[in-house]
Amino acid sequence: MIKSELVQRISEQNPHLYQRDVEHIVNAILDAITEALARGDRVELRGFGAFSVKNRPARVGRNPRTGSRVEVTEKYVPFFKTGKEMRERLNN
Amino acid sequence: MGGKTVTRADLCEAVYRKVGLSRTESAQLVEVVLDEISDCIIRGEPVKLSSFGSFIVRSKSERVGRNPKTGEEVPISPRRVMVFKPSNVLKDKINSALIDGGQGTNPGDD
């Protein structure tokens, strides 16, 4: 399912809403999560999962082909931990 | 790192501010969106949200684990797990805000 299909499915179940509004709602949610992570905040959605940001410090890596040293700069990576309910629902 | 925890209530507030719906309806719609995504994942269908990321279901076969405390071997049953693969857009937004934009400041300080 891609974003447009998600919007379409929700629109079909909620005929009182314009498809354009559903699109705004989905985007508002994803933007709010993105903005929170960009502030370094954690996003916890009980039953679904939690998004957080992990720091990867700068390190000296190696080009596996040539073996030469490469400086890898510090970075932040988004991380998702599946919620308990989702984990259980995937396996029953 | 990261000072605050954002919850459903904050997502409802964001929807309320950006879309002309009541607070009650905004809250319901946040739930509807999360439910629709969850149901899709539970069915094993990947959910791809452009410029955000994808949720994918992986099937793990049985393997032998170990109780780290006792060293005892325990079988780990086959299972399905979901993984989130962040899009490059999301990764770039986070890095530009926390590294390029937030130089010299600790994002957890506010």
N, CA and C atoms of all chains as a GROMACS GRO file, in nm:
protein
  606
    1MET      N    1   0.085  -0.120   0.000
    1MET     CA    2   0.000   0.000   0.000
    1MET      C    3   0.088   0.125   0.000
    2ILE      N    4   0.062   0.215  -0.090
    2ILE     CA    5   0.136   0.340  -0.092
    2ILE      C    6   0.046   0.452  -0.037
    3LYS      N    7   0.104   0.570  -0.018
    3LYS     CA    8   0.030   0.677   0.049
    3LYS      C    9  -0.104   0.708  -0.017
    4SER      N   10  -0.104   0.716  -0.151
    4SER     CA   11  -0.230   0.749  -0.220
    4SER      C   12  -0.337   0.642  -0.198
    5GLU      N   13  -0.293   0.515  -0.186
    5GLU     CA   14  -0.390   0.408  -0.161
    5GLU      C   15  -0.443   0.415  -0.017
    6LEU      N   16  -0.356   0.453   0.074
    6LEU     CA   17  -0.397   0.472   0.214
    6LEU      C   18  -0.504   0.581   0.220
    7VAL      N   19  -0.479   0.691   0.152
    7VAL     CA   20  -0.574   0.803   0.149
    7VAL      C   21  -0.706   0.757   0.088
    8GLN      N   22  -0.696   0.680  -0.020
    8GLN     CA   23  -0.816   0.634  -0.088
    8GLN      C   24  -0.899   0.540   0.000
    9ARG      N   25  -0.831   0.447   0.068
    9ARG     CA   26  -0.903   0.353   0.154
    9ARG      C   27  -0.975   0.426   0.267
   10ILE      N   28  -0.907   0.524   0.326
   10ILE     CA   29  -0.967   0.599   0.437
   10ILE      C   30  -1.084   0.684   0.386
   11SER      N   31  -1.068   0.741   0.268
   11SER     CA   32  -1.175   0.823   0.210
   11SER      C   33  -1.300   0.738   0.186
   12GLU      N   34  -1.279   0.615   0.138
   12GLU     CA   35  -1.393   0.528   0.111
   12GLU      C   36  -1.470   0.495   0.238
   13GLN      N   37  -1.396   0.481   0.349
   13GLN     CA   38  -1.462   0.448   0.476
   13GLN      C   39  -1.523   0.570   0.544
   14ASN      N   40  -1.482   0.689   0.499
   14ASN     CA   41  -1.532   0.812   0.562
   14ASN      C   42  -1.588   0.905   0.454
   15PRO      N   43  -1.706   0.868   0.399
   15PRO     CA   44  -1.759   0.944   0.285
   15PRO      C   45  -1.789   1.090   0.317
   16HIS      N   46  -1.795   1.125   0.446
   16HIS     CA   47  -1.824   1.264   0.480
   16HIS      C   48  -1.701   1.354   0.465
   17LEU      N   49  -1.584   1.292   0.438
   17LEU     CA   50  -1.462   1.373   0.423
   17LEU      C   51  -1.422   1.383   0.277
   18TYR      N   52  -1.367   1.497   0.240
   18TYR     CA   53  -1.311   1.510   0.106
   18TYR      C   54  -1.180   1.433   0.103
   19GLN      N   55  -1.151   1.371  -0.012
   19GLN     CA   56  -1.024   1.299  -0.026
   19GLN      C   57  -0.906   1.392   0.001
   20ARG      N   58  -0.922   1.518  -0.037
   20ARG     CA   59  -0.817   1.617  -0.016
   20ARG      C   60  -0.789   1.637   0.133
   21ASP      N   61  -0.898   1.635   0.214
   21ASP     CA   62  -0.881   1.649   0.360
   21ASP      C   63  -0.807   1.529   0.418
   22VAL      N   64  -0.842   1.409   0.369
   22VAL     CA   65  -0.777   1.288   0.419
   22VAL      C   66  -0.628   1.295   0.388
   23GLU      N   67  -0.597   1.346   0.269
   23GLU     CA   68  -0.457   1.362   0.230
   23GLU      C   69  -0.386   1.458   0.326
   24HIS      N   70  -0.454   1.567   0.360
   24HIS     CA   71  -0.396   1.663   0.455
   24HIS      C   72  -0.375   1.600   0.593
   25ILE      N   73  -0.468   1.515   0.633
   25ILE     CA   74  -0.459   1.450   0.764
   25ILE      C   75  -0.338   1.357   0.768
   26VAL      N   76  -0.327   1.273   0.664
   26VAL     CA   77  -0.213   1.179   0.658
   26VAL      C   78  -0.082   1.257   0.658
   27ASN      N   79  -0.075   1.363   0.578
   27ASN     CA   80   0.048   1.442   0.572
   27ASN      C   81   0.077   1.512   0.704
   28ALA      N   82  -0.027   1.561   0.770
   28ALA     CA   83  -0.009   1.630   0.898
   28ALA      C   84   0.053   1.534   1.001
   29ILE      N   85   0.006   1.408   0.999
   29ILE     CA   86   0.058   1.309   1.093
   29ILE      C   87   0.205   1.278   1.062
   30LEU      N   88   0.233   1.250   0.934
   30LEU     CA   89   0.372   1.216   0.898
   30LEU      C   90   0.466   1.334   0.920
   31ASP      N   91   0.417   1.456   0.891
   31ASP     CA   92   0.500   1.576   0.913
   31ASP      C   93   0.526   1.596   1.062
   32ALA      N   94   0.425   1.573   1.144
   32ALA     CA   95   0.442   1.592   1.289
   32ALA      C   96   0.547   1.494   1.343
   33ILE      N   97   0.546   1.371   1.291
   33ILE     CA   98   0.645   1.272   1.335
   33ILE      C   99   0.784   1.315   1.287
   34THR      N  100   0.793   1.356   1.160
   34THR     CA  101   0.921   1.400   1.103
   34THR      C  102   0.978   1.519   1.181
   35GLU      N  103   0.893   1.618   1.209
   35GLU     CA  104   0.940   1.738   1.282
   35GLU      C  105   0.988   1.702   1.422
   36ALA      N  106   0.915   1.612   1.487
   36ALA     CA  107   0.956   1.570   1.622
   36ALA      C  108   1.094   1.506   1.618
   37LEU      N  109   1.114   1.415   1.520
   37LEU     CA  110   1.244   1.347   1.510
   37LEU      C  111   1.355   1.447   1.476
   38ALA      N  112   1.322   1.547   1.395
   38ALA     CA  113   1.420   1.648   1.357
   38ALA      C  114   1.458   1.737   1.477
   39ARG      N  115   1.374   1.738   1.580
   39ARG     CA  116   1.409   1.810   1.703
   39ARG      C  117   1.486   1.719   1.799
   40GLY      N  118   1.494   1.592   1.763
   40GLY     CA  119   1.560   1.496   1.851
   40GLY      C  120   1.463   1.434   1.950
   41ASP      N  121   1.333   1.461   1.932
   41ASP     CA  122   1.232   1.405   2.022
   41ASP      C  123   1.200   1.261   1.983
   42ARG      N  124   1.130   1.195   2.073
   42ARG     CA  125   1.087   1.058   2.052
   42ARG      C  126   0.937   1.063   2.024
   43VAL      N  127   0.887   0.973   1.942
   43VAL     CA  128   0.743   0.969   1.914
   43VAL      C  129   0.691   0.833   1.956
   44GLU      N  130   0.604   0.832   2.055
   44GLU     CA  131   0.556   0.705   2.108
   44GLU      C  132   0.409   0.688   2.076
   45LEU      N  133   0.377   0.586   1.998
   45LEU     CA  134   0.238   0.559   1.962
   45LEU      C  135   0.202   0.422   2.018
   46ARG      N  136   0.140   0.424   2.136
   46ARG     CA  137   0.105   0.300   2.205
   46ARG      C  138   0.029   0.204   2.114
   47GLY      N  139   0.068   0.080   2.115
   47GLY     CA  140   0.000  -0.021   2.035
   47GLY      C  141   0.058  -0.032   1.895
   48PHE      N  142   0.128   0.073   1.852
   48PHE     CA  143   0.187   0.072   1.718
   48PHE      C  144   0.338   0.057   1.728
   49GLY      N  145   0.400   0.156   1.788
   49GLY     CA  146   0.546   0.151   1.804
   49GLY      C  147   0.600   0.287   1.841
   50ALA      N  148   0.730   0.296   1.851
   50ALA     CA  149   0.793   0.423   1.889
   50ALA      C  150   0.906   0.457   1.793
   51PHE      N  151   0.906   0.584   1.751
   51PHE     CA  152   1.013   0.634   1.666
   51PHE      C  153   1.111   0.711   1.753
   52SER      N  154   1.239   0.694   1.729
   52SER     CA  155   1.337   0.774   1.800
   52SER      C  156   1.454   0.799   1.707
   53VAL      N  157   1.548   0.880   1.753
   53VAL     CA  158   1.664   0.912   1.672
   53VAL      C  159   1.788   0.863   1.745
   54LYS      N  160   1.873   0.792   1.674
   54LYS     CA  161   1.996   0.743   1.736
   54LYS      C  162   2.116   0.816   1.677
   55ASN      N  163   2.212   0.844   1.762
   55ASN     CA  164   2.333   0.912   1.718
   55ASN      C  165   2.437   0.810   1.677
   56ARG      N  166   2.498   0.833   1.563
   56ARG     CA  167   2.612   0.749   1.520
   56ARG      C  168   2.734   0.840   1.520
   57PRO      N  169   2.823   0.827   1.617
   57PRO     CA  170   2.939   0.916   1.623
   57PRO      C  171   3.031   0.900   1.501
   58ALA      N  172   3.112   1.002   1.479
   58ALA     CA  173   3.208   0.997   1.370
   58ALA      C  174   3.303   0.880   1.394
   59ARG      N  175   3.348   0.815   1.290
   59ARG     CA  176   3.439   0.702   1.306
   59ARG      C  177   3.528   0.692   1.183
   60VAL      N  178   3.630   0.613   1.196
   60VAL     CA  179   3.714   0.588   1.080
   60VAL      C  180   3.670   0.455   1.020
   61GLY      N  181   3.619   0.462   0.899
   61GLY     CA  182   3.575   0.341   0.832
   61GLY      C  183   3.680   0.297   0.732
   62ARG      N  184   3.651   0.187   0.669
   62ARG     CA  185   3.745   0.140   0.567
   62ARG      C  186   3.670   0.106   0.440
   63ASN      N  187   3.728   0.145   0.330
   63ASN     CA  188   3.673   0.104   0.203
   63ASN      C  189   3.703  -0.046   0.189
   64PRO      N  190   3.598  -0.131   0.190
   64PRO     CA  191   3.623  -0.275   0.192
   64PRO      C  192   3.695  -0.323   0.066
   65ARG      N  193   3.684  -0.249  -0.042
   65ARG     CA  194   3.750  -0.293  -0.165
   65ARG      C  195   3.899  -0.261  -0.162
   66THR      N  196   3.934  -0.141  -0.120
   66THR     CA  197   4.074  -0.101  -0.126
   66THR      C  198   4.143  -0.108   0.009
   67GLY      N  199   4.063  -0.113   0.116
   67GLY     CA  200   4.124  -0.117   0.249
   67GLY      C  201   4.170   0.019   0.298
   68SER      N  202   4.144   0.123   0.221
   68SER     CA  203   4.190   0.257   0.262
   68SER      C  204   4.099   0.315   0.370
   69ARG      N  205   4.155   0.400   0.453
   69ARG     CA  206   4.079   0.461   0.562
   69ARG      C  207   3.991   0.573   0.509
   70VAL      N  208   3.869   0.578   0.561
   70VAL     CA  209   3.778   0.686   0.523
   70VAL      C  210   3.717   0.744   0.649
   71GLU      N  211   3.715   0.875   0.658
   71GLU     CA  212   3.651   0.941   0.772
   71GLU      C  213   3.500   0.936   0.750
   72VAL      N  214   3.428   0.882   0.847
   72VAL     CA  215   3.282   0.883   0.839
   72VAL      C  216   3.234   0.984   0.942
   73THR      N  217   3.159   1.084   0.897
   73THR     CA  218   3.116   1.190   0.989
   73THR      C  219   3.004   1.143   1.080
   74GLU      N  220   2.981   1.218   1.186
   74GLU     CA  221   2.874   1.189   1.280
   74GLU      C  222   2.740   1.196   1.208
   75LYS      N  223   2.646   1.106   1.240
   75LYS     CA  224   2.512   1.120   1.184
   75LYS      C  225   2.405   1.072   1.281
   76TYR      N  226   2.284   1.108   1.248
   76TYR     CA  227   2.168   1.066   1.326
   76TYR      C  228   2.082   0.978   1.239
   77VAL      N  229   2.034   0.868   1.294
   77VAL     CA  230   1.948   0.781   1.215
   77VAL      C  231   1.814   0.759   1.286
   78PRO      N  232   1.705   0.765   1.209
   78PRO     CA  233   1.575   0.736   1.269
   78PRO      C  234   1.565   0.588   1.301
   79PHE      N  235   1.499   0.555   1.410
   79PHE     CA  236   1.488   0.417   1.454
   79PHE      C  237   1.343   0.390   1.494
   80PHE      N  238   1.293   0.273   1.461
   80PHE     CA  239   1.156   0.238   1.498
   80PHE      C  240   1.155   0.110   1.578
   81LYS      N  241   1.089   0.113   1.692
   81LYS     CA  242   1.075  -0.009   1.772
   81LYS      C  243   0.927  -0.047   1.769
   82THR      N  244   0.899  -0.168   1.724
   82THR     CA  245   0.761  -0.215   1.712
   82THR      C  246   0.695  -0.222   1.849
   83GLY      N  247   0.572  -0.178   1.856
   83GLY     CA  248   0.496  -0.183   1.980
   83GLY      C  249   0.455  -0.325   2.017
   84LYS      N  250   0.426  -0.343   2.143
   84LYS     CA  251   0.392  -0.475   2.194
   84LYS      C  252   0.270  -0.536   2.123
   85GLU      N  253   0.168  -0.452   2.108
   85GLU     CA  254   0.046  -0.502   2.047
   85GLU      C  255   0.067  -0.544   1.901
   86MET      N  256   0.146  -0.465   1.829
   86MET     CA  257   0.176  -0.499   1.690
   86MET      C  258   0.254  -0.630   1.683
   87ARG      N  259   0.352  -0.644   1.772
   87ARG     CA  260   0.434  -0.765   1.774
   87ARG      C  261   0.347  -0.888   1.796
   88GLU      N  262   0.251  -0.873   1.889
   88GLU     CA  263   0.163  -0.986   1.919
   88GLU      C  264   0.067  -1.014   1.803
   89ARG      N  265   0.014  -0.906   1.745
   89ARG     CA  266  -0.081  -0.924   1.635
   89ARG      C  267  -0.015  -0.988   1.512
   90LEU      N  268   0.115  -0.965   1.495
   90LEU     CA  269   0.186  -1.024   1.381
   90LEU      C  270   0.204  -1.174   1.397
   91ASN      N  271   0.188  -1.222   1.520
   91ASN     CA  272   0.221  -1.362   1.547
   91ASN      C  273   0.111  -1.444   1.612
   92ASN      N  274  -0.015  -1.410   1.587
   92ASN     CA  275  -0.116  -1.499   1.645
   92ASN      C  276  -0.206  -1.562   1.540
   93MET      N  277   1.940   1.128   2.416
   93MET     CA  278   1.912   1.251   2.343
   93MET      C  279   1.762   1.268   2.322
   94GLY      N  280   1.722   1.386   2.276
   94GLY     CA  281   1.580   1.409   2.255
   94GLY      C  282   1.513   1.439   2.386
   95GLY      N  283   1.460   1.556   2.398
   95GLY     CA  284   1.403   1.595   2.526
   95GLY      C  285   1.266   1.537   2.549
   96LYS      N  286   1.177   1.565   2.456
   96LYS     CA  287   1.036   1.535   2.481
   96LYS      C  288   0.992   1.406   2.414
   97THR      N  289   0.876   1.359   2.458
   97THR     CA  290   0.813   1.246   2.391
   97THR      C  291   0.683   1.296   2.330
   98VAL      N  292   0.671   1.277   2.202
   98VAL     CA  293   0.551   1.316   2.129
   98VAL      C  294   0.455   1.197   2.130
   99THR      N  295   0.328   1.223   2.156
   99THR     CA  296   0.230   1.114   2.163
   99THR      C  297   0.115   1.139   2.066
  100ARG      N  298   0.017   1.048   2.073
  100ARG     CA  299  -0.104   1.064   1.991
  100ARG      C  300  -0.167   1.202   2.008
  101ALA      N  301  -0.167   1.251   2.132
  101ALA     CA  302  -0.231   1.380   2.160
  101ALA      C  303  -0.168   1.491   2.075
  102ASP      N  304  -0.036   1.485   2.057
  102ASP     CA  305   0.033   1.586   1.977
  102ASP      C  306   0.000   1.571   1.829
  103LEU      N  307  -0.015   1.446   1.785
  103LEU     CA  308  -0.052   1.424   1.645
  103LEU      C  309  -0.193   1.476   1.620
  104CYS      N  310  -0.283   1.453   1.716
  104CYS     CA  311  -0.421   1.502   1.704
  104CYS      C  312  -0.419   1.654   1.696
  105GLU      N  313  -0.336   1.717   1.777
  105GLU     CA  314  -0.325   1.862   1.779
  105GLU      C  315  -0.276   1.913   1.642
  106ALA      N  316  -0.178   1.843   1.585
  106ALA     CA  317  -0.126   1.882   1.454
  106ALA      C  318  -0.234   1.873   1.347
  107VAL      N  319  -0.312   1.764   1.352
  107VAL     CA  320  -0.420   1.746   1.255
  107VAL      C  321  -0.526   1.854   1.276
  108TYR      N  322  -0.557   1.882   1.403
  108TYR     CA  323  -0.657   1.983   1.437
  108TYR      C  324  -0.616   2.120   1.382
  109ARG      N  325  -0.488   2.155   1.396
  109ARG     CA  326  -0.440   2.286   1.350
  109ARG      C  327  -0.435   2.297   1.199
  110LYS      N  328  -0.401   2.186   1.131
  110LYS     CA  329  -0.381   2.195   0.986
  110LYS      C  330  -0.506   2.167   0.904
  111VAL      N  331  -0.601   2.092   0.960
  111VAL     CA  332  -0.721   2.056   0.886
  111VAL      C  333  -0.840   2.111   0.964
  112GLY      N  334  -0.940   2.157   0.896
  112GLY     CA  335  -1.053   2.219   0.966
  112GLY      C  336  -1.152   2.120   1.026
  113LEU      N  337  -1.104   2.036   1.118
  113LEU     CA  338  -1.193   1.940   1.183
  113LEU      C  339  -1.196   1.968   1.333
  114SER      N  340  -1.296   1.915   1.400
  114SER     CA  341  -1.303   1.931   1.546
  114SER      C  342  -1.192   1.849   1.611
  115ARG      N  343  -1.167   1.879   1.737
  115ARG     CA  344  -1.064   1.803   1.810
  115ARG      C  345  -1.100   1.655   1.818
  116THR      N  346  -1.230   1.629   1.845
  116THR     CA  347  -1.276   1.490   1.856
  116THR      C  348  -1.254   1.416   1.725
  117GLU      N  349  -1.294   1.484   1.616
  117GLU     CA  350  -1.280   1.419   1.487
  117GLU      C  351  -1.132   1.401   1.448
  118SER      N  352  -1.050   1.499   1.483
  118SER     CA  353  -0.906   1.488   1.455
  118SER      C  354  -0.849   1.366   1.526
  119ALA      N  355  -0.889   1.348   1.651
  119ALA     CA  356  -0.841   1.233   1.729
  119ALA      C  357  -0.886   1.103   1.664
  120GLN      N  358  -1.012   1.099   1.618
  120GLN     CA  359  -1.064   0.977   1.555
  120GLN      C  360  -0.986   0.946   1.427
  121LEU      N  361  -0.957   1.051   1.351
  121LEU     CA  362  -0.889   1.030   1.223
  121LEU      C  363  -0.744   0.983   1.242
  122VAL      N  364  -0.677   1.031   1.347
  122VAL     CA  365  -0.541   0.983   1.376
  122VAL      C  366  -0.548   0.832   1.399
  123GLU      N  367  -0.650   0.791   1.474
  123GLU     CA  368  -0.670   0.648   1.503
  123GLU      C  369  -0.697   0.569   1.374
  124VAL      N  370  -0.783   0.625   1.290
  124VAL     CA  371  -0.819   0.559   1.163
  124VAL      C  372  -0.694   0.537   1.077
  125VAL      N  373  -0.609   0.640   1.071
  125VAL     CA  374  -0.487   0.631   0.989
  125VAL      C  375  -0.395   0.522   1.045
  126LEU      N  376  -0.372   0.526   1.176
  126LEU     CA  377  -0.284   0.425   1.237
  126LEU      C  378  -0.341   0.284   1.222
  127ASP      N  379  -0.474   0.271   1.236
  127ASP     CA  380  -0.538   0.140   1.223
  127ASP      C  381  -0.523   0.087   1.081
  128GLU      N  382  -0.543   0.174   0.986
  128GLU     CA  383  -0.535   0.131   0.845
  128GLU      C  384  -0.393   0.083   0.813
  129ILE      N  385  -0.293   0.158   0.862
  129ILE     CA  386  -0.153   0.118   0.841
  129ILE      C  387  -0.126  -0.015   0.912
  130SER      N  388  -0.171  -0.027   1.038
  130SER     CA  389  -0.149  -0.149   1.115
  130SER      C  390  -0.211  -0.270   1.047
  131ASP      N  391  -0.338  -0.257   1.006
  131ASP     CA  392  -0.409  -0.370   0.946
  131ASP      C  393  -0.336  -0.419   0.821
  132CYS      N  394  -0.288  -0.323   0.745
  132CYS     CA  395  -0.216  -0.357   0.623
  132CYS      C  396  -0.089  -0.436   0.654
  133ILE      N  397  -0.016  -0.391   0.754
  133ILE     CA  398   0.108  -0.459   0.794
  133ILE      C  399   0.077  -0.599   0.846
  134ILE      N  400  -0.028  -0.610   0.928
  134ILE     CA  401  -0.068  -0.739   0.985
  134ILE      C  402  -0.100  -0.839   0.873
  135ARG      N  403  -0.160  -0.788   0.765
  135ARG     CA  404  -0.189  -0.876   0.650
  135ARG      C  405  -0.062  -0.914   0.576
  136GLY      N  406   0.048  -0.852   0.613
  136GLY     CA  407   0.176  -0.886   0.549
  136GLY      C  408   0.210  -0.797   0.431
  137GLU      N  409   0.123  -0.698   0.409
  137GLU     CA  410   0.142  -0.609   0.294
  137GLU      C  411   0.235  -0.494   0.334
  138PRO      N  412   0.337  -0.463   0.254
  138PRO     CA  413   0.423  -0.349   0.290
  138PRO      C  414   0.348  -0.216   0.275
  139VAL      N  415   0.381  -0.121   0.361
  139VAL     CA  416   0.321   0.012   0.354
  139VAL      C  417   0.432   0.110   0.320
  140LYS      N  418   0.420   0.174   0.204
  140LYS     CA  419   0.525   0.266   0.159
  140LYS      C  420   0.472   0.408   0.160
  141LEU      N  421   0.529   0.490   0.245
  141LEU     CA  422   0.484   0.628   0.257
  141LEU      C  423   0.594   0.719   0.204
  142SER      N  424   0.572   0.772   0.084
  142SER     CA  425   0.679   0.846   0.018
  142SER      C  426   0.725   0.964   0.101
  143SER      N  427   0.854   0.991   0.095
  143SER     CA  428   0.927   1.092   0.171
  143SER      C  429   0.923   1.070   0.323
  144PHE      N  430   0.868   0.956   0.367
  144PHE     CA  431   0.870   0.920   0.509
  144PHE      C  432   0.947   0.790   0.529
  145GLY      N  433   0.892   0.680   0.476
  145GLY     CA  434   0.959   0.552   0.487
  145GLY      C  435   0.863   0.438   0.461
  146SER      N  436   0.913   0.314   0.473
  146SER     CA  437   0.830   0.197   0.450
  146SER      C  438   0.828   0.106   0.570
  147PHE      N  439   0.713   0.046   0.592
  147PHE     CA  440   0.700  -0.059   0.694
  147PHE      C  441   0.692  -0.191   0.618
  148ILE      N  442   0.779  -0.283   0.655
  148ILE     CA  443   0.786  -0.410   0.584
  148ILE      C  444   0.777  -0.524   0.686
  149VAL      N  445   0.712  -0.632   0.646
  149VAL     CA  446   0.704  -0.749   0.734
  149VAL      C  447   0.808  -0.851   0.690
  150ARG      N  448   0.885  -0.900   0.786
  150ARG     CA  449   0.985  -1.003   0.755
  150ARG      C  450   0.950  -1.130   0.832
  151SER      N  451   0.968  -1.243   0.767
  151SER     CA  452   0.946  -1.370   0.836
  151SER      C  453   1.080  -1.426   0.879
  152LYS      N  454   1.091  -1.455   1.007
  152LYS     CA  455   1.216  -1.508   1.062
  152LYS      C  456   1.199  -1.657   1.084
  153SER      N  457   1.296  -1.735   1.045
  153SER     CA  458   1.285  -1.879   1.071
  153SER      C  459   1.337  -1.909   1.211
  154GLU      N  460   1.313  -2.031   1.256
  154GLU     CA  461   1.354  -2.068   1.391
  154GLU      C  462   1.506  -2.062   1.407
  155ARG      N  463   1.551  -2.016   1.522
  155ARG     CA  464   1.695  -2.015   1.547
  155ARG      C  465   1.719  -2.042   1.695
  156VAL      N  466   1.844  -2.071   1.726
  156VAL     CA  467   1.878  -2.099   1.865
  156VAL      C  468   1.927  -1.971   1.930
  157GLY      N  469   1.863  -1.936   2.038
  157GLY     CA  470   1.907  -1.819   2.115
  157GLY      C  471   1.972  -1.868   2.243
  158ARG      N  472   2.014  -1.772   2.324
  158ARG     CA  473   2.081  -1.809   2.448
  158ARG      C  474   2.034  -1.714   2.557
  159ASN      N  475   2.002  -1.768   2.670
  159ASN     CA  476   1.969  -1.684   2.785
  159ASN      C  477   2.100  -1.619   2.830
  160PRO      N  478   2.111  -1.487   2.817
  160PRO     CA  479   2.239  -1.423   2.846
  160PRO      C  480   2.281  -1.436   2.993
  161LYS      N  481   2.185  -1.458   3.078
  161LYS     CA  482   2.216  -1.468   3.221
  161LYS      C  483   2.271  -1.606   3.256
  162THR      N  484   2.206  -1.710   3.203
  162THR     CA  485   2.245  -1.846   3.241
  162THR      C  486   2.330  -1.916   3.134
  163GLY      N  487   2.332  -1.859   3.013
  163GLY     CA  488   2.407  -1.923   2.905
  163GLY      C  489   2.333  -2.041   2.845
  164GLU      N  490   2.212  -2.063   2.893
  164GLU     CA  491   2.132  -2.177   2.850
  164GLU      C  492   2.078  -2.154   2.708
  165GLU      N  493   2.080  -2.257   2.626
  165GLU     CA  494   2.029  -2.245   2.490
  165GLU      C  495   1.878  -2.258   2.488
  166VAL      N  496   1.813  -2.166   2.419
  166VAL     CA  497   1.667  -2.171   2.408
  166VAL      C  498   1.628  -2.154   2.262
  167PRO      N  499   1.534  -2.238   2.215
  167PRO     CA  500   1.492  -2.220   2.076
  167PRO      C  501   1.406  -2.095   2.062
  168ILE      N  502   1.428  -2.015   1.958
  168ILE     CA  503   1.345  -1.898   1.929
  168ILE      C  504   1.254  -1.938   1.812
  169SER      N  505   1.124  -1.938   1.839
  169SER     CA  506   1.029  -1.987   1.740
  169SER      C  507   1.026  -1.897   1.615
  170PRO      N  508   0.984  -1.956   1.501
  170PRO     CA  509   0.973  -1.872   1.381
  170PRO      C  510   0.870  -1.763   1.405
  171ARG      N  511   0.891  -1.646   1.354
  171ARG     CA  512   0.799  -1.536   1.380
  171ARG      C  513   0.800  -1.433   1.269
  172ARG      N  514   0.700  -1.347   1.273
  172ARG     CA  515   0.696  -1.235   1.179
  172ARG      C  516   0.729  -1.108   1.255
  173VAL      N  517   0.814  -1.028   1.198
  173VAL     CA  518   0.847  -0.900   1.261
  173VAL      C  519   0.826  -0.788   1.159
  174MET      N  520   0.799  -0.668   1.208
  174MET     CA  521   0.788  -0.556   1.116
  174MET      C  522   0.910  -0.469   1.131
  175VAL      N  523   0.958  -0.416   1.019
  175VAL     CA  524   1.072  -0.325   1.025
  175VAL      C  525   1.034  -0.195   0.955
  176PHE      N  526   1.093  -0.087   1.002
  176PHE     CA  527   1.071   0.042   0.940
  176PHE      C  528   1.197   0.081   0.866
  177LYS      N  529   1.183   0.108   0.737
  177LYS     CA  530   1.297   0.153   0.659
  177LYS      C  531   1.276   0.301   0.629
  178PRO      N  532   1.351   0.387   0.696
  178PRO     CA  533   1.330   0.531   0.674
  178PRO      C  534   1.371   0.572   0.534
  179SER      N  535   1.298   0.667   0.476
  179SER     CA  536   1.334   0.715   0.342
  179SER      C  537   1.454   0.808   0.353
  180ASN      N  538   1.520   0.830   0.240
  180ASN     CA  539   1.634   0.922   0.240
  180ASN      C  540   1.591   1.063   0.275
  181VAL      N  541   1.469   1.100   0.236
  181VAL     CA  542   1.418   1.234   0.267
  181VAL      C  543   1.410   1.252   0.419
  182LEU      N  544   1.356   1.150   0.487
  182LEU     CA  545   1.344   1.158   0.633
  182LEU      C  546   1.483   1.165   0.698
  183LYS      N  547   1.575   1.081   0.652
  183LYS     CA  548   1.710   1.080   0.708
  183LYS      C  549   1.777   1.215   0.688
  184ASP      N  550   1.761   1.271   0.567
  184ASP     CA  551   1.823   1.401   0.538
  184ASP      C  552   1.764   1.511   0.625
  185LYS      N  553   1.632   1.509   0.644
  185LYS     CA  554   1.568   1.613   0.726
  185LYS      C  555   1.621   1.609   0.868
  186ILE      N  556   1.634   1.487   0.923
  186ILE     CA  557   1.682   1.472   1.060
  186ILE      C  558   1.827   1.518   1.072
  187ASN      N  559   1.910   1.476   0.976
  187ASN     CA  560   2.051   1.514   0.983
  187ASN      C  561   2.073   1.662   0.961
  188SER      N  562   1.997   1.722   0.869
  188SER     CA  563   2.021   1.864   0.846
  188SER      C  564   1.976   1.944   0.967
  189ALA      N  565   1.873   1.896   1.036
  189ALA     CA  566   1.826   1.970   1.154
  189ALA      C  567   1.920   1.949   1.272
  190LEU      N  568   1.965   1.827   1.292
  190LEU     CA  569   2.043   1.797   1.413
  190LEU      C  570   2.193   1.818   1.396
  191ILE      N  571   2.242   1.815   1.274
  191ILE     CA  572   2.386   1.836   1.258
  191ILE      C  573   2.416   1.971   1.195
  192ASP      N  574   2.374   1.991   1.069
  192ASP     CA  575   2.405   2.118   1.002
  192ASP      C  576   2.338   2.235   1.073
  193GLY      N  577   2.207   2.215   1.105
  193GLY     CA  578   2.132   2.326   1.164
  193GLY      C  579   2.158   2.344   1.312
  194GLY      N  580   2.186   2.236   1.380
  194GLY     CA  581   2.199   2.245   1.526
  194GLY      C  582   2.342   2.241   1.573
  195GLN      N  583   2.433   2.298   1.492
  195GLN     CA  584   2.574   2.291   1.527
  195GLN      C  585   2.603   2.356   1.662
  196GLY      N  586   2.672   2.284   1.746
  196GLY     CA  587   2.711   2.339   1.876
  196GLY      C  588   2.602   2.331   1.980
  197THR      N  589   2.482   2.290   1.942
  197THR     CA  590   2.376   2.280   2.042
  197THR      C  591   2.337   2.135   2.058
  198ASN      N  592   2.299   2.101   2.177
  198ASN     CA  593   2.253   1.966   2.202
  198ASN      C  594   2.102   1.964   2.185
  199PRO      N  595   2.050   1.882   2.091
  199PRO     CA  596   1.905   1.883   2.067
  199PRO      C  597   1.823   1.843   2.190
  200GLY      N  598   1.886   1.783   2.285
  200GLY     CA  599   1.812   1.742   2.404
  200GLY      C  600   1.807   1.850   2.511
  201ASP      N  601   1.867   1.965   2.482
  201ASP     CA  602   1.880   2.067   2.585
  201ASP      C  603   1.756   2.151   2.612
  202ASP      N  604   1.665   2.157   2.514
  202ASP     CA  605   1.554   2.252   2.534
  202ASP      C  606   1.443   2.198   2.622
   0.00000   0.00000   0.00000
